[in-house]
Amino acid sequence: MWLASTALAQDLSQSENDYPTVARADYVFGCMAASGQTRESLERCSCSVDVLATILPYDKYVQASTVLSMRQGLGGRAGTFRNVKIFDDMVADLRRAQAEAEVRCYR
């Protein structure tokens, strides 16, 4: 029984912690650059990426982040990523997860 519950706990932990450390650190650095270089900012940004990871699988996070990055460009390639429903849906999922993280970590 103990082994089964330990394995289940590890599976749950692993599924909620599928963001690589470098991705979490990159998120926190970017968040702190936008919101201040304070201890409070570090705690809130760390909380935010933890919440985000429980809501949005890492591959979906990467996809949405890529779409947002591509939309910032100019020209035809950037235009390909604008106003396309599947890309809009990816970004909307990320935005909803970020909003939930803000509610949990910044209030």
C-alpha positions in Angstrom: 0.0 0.0 0.0 2.8 2.4 0.9 4.6 1.8 -2.4 1.4 2.4 -4.4 0.6 5.7 -2.6 4.2 6.8 -3.0 4.2 6.1 -6.7 0.9 7.9 -7.1 2.3 10.9 -5.3 5.3 10.9 -7.5 3.2 10.7 -10.6 1.1 13.6 -9.5 4.1 15.6 -8.5 5.8 14.8 -11.8 2.7 15.8 -13.9 2.5 19.2 -12.0 6.2 19.7 -12.2 6.9 19.0 -15.9 8.4 22.5 -16.4 12.2 22.3 -16.7 14.1 24.3 -14.1 15.5 26.6 -16.8 12.0 27.4 -18.0 10.8 28.2 -14.5 13.9 30.4 -13.9 13.4 32.2 -17.2 9.8 32.9 -16.3 10.8 34.2 -12.8 13.6 36.4 -14.3 11.2 37.9 -16.8 8.4 38.4 -14.3 10.8 40.1 -11.9 12.2 42.3 -14.7 8.6 43.5 -15.2 7.5 43.8 -11.6 10.6 44.7 -9.6 13.8 43.1 -8.2 12.5 42.6 -4.7 12.2 39.6 -2.4 8.4 40.0 -2.6 8.5 40.0 -6.4 10.6 36.8 -6.3 8.1 35.1 -4.1 5.1 36.2 -6.2 6.8 35.3 -9.5 7.8 31.9 -8.2 4.3 31.3 -7.0 3.0 32.4 -10.4 5.0 29.9 -12.4 4.1 27.1 -9.9 0.4 27.8 -10.3 0.8 28.1 -14.1 2.5 24.7 -14.1 -0.4 23.1 -12.3 -2.9 24.5 -14.9 -1.1 24.4 -18.2 1.1 21.5 -19.4 4.6 22.5 -20.4 4.2 21.7 -24.1 1.1 24.0 -24.2 3.0 26.7 -22.4 5.8 26.5 -25.0 3.3 26.6 -27.9 1.5 29.6 -26.6 4.7 31.4 -25.7 6.0 30.8 -29.2 2.8 32.2 -30.8 3.1 35.3 -28.6 6.7 35.7 -29.6 6.0 35.3 -33.3 3.1 37.8 -33.1 5.5 40.5 -32.0 7.4 40.3 -35.3 6.7 42.2 -38.5 5.9 40.9 -41.9 4.2 38.0 -43.4 5.5 35.4 -41.0 4.3 37.3 -38.0 1.0 37.8 -39.7 0.6 34.1 -40.0 0.3 33.9 -36.3 -2.3 36.6 -35.9 -6.1 36.1 -36.1 -5.9 32.3 -36.5 -8.4 30.6 -34.2 -6.1 27.7 -33.1 -3.3 30.2 -32.2 -5.9 32.5 -30.5 -7.0 29.5 -28.4 -3.5 28.6 -27.4 -2.9 32.2 -26.2 -6.2 32.4 -24.5 -5.4 29.2 -22.4 -2.1 30.8 -21.4 -3.8 34.1 -20.4 -6.4 32.2 -18.4 -3.7 30.3 -16.5 -1.8 33.6 -15.9 -4.9 35.2 -14.6 -5.5 32.4 -12.2 -1.9 32.6 -11.0 -2.3 36.3 -10.5 -5.4 35.8 -8.4 -3.6 33.1 -6.2 -0.2 34.8 -5.9 -0.8 38.6 -6.1 -3.7 39.1 -3.8 
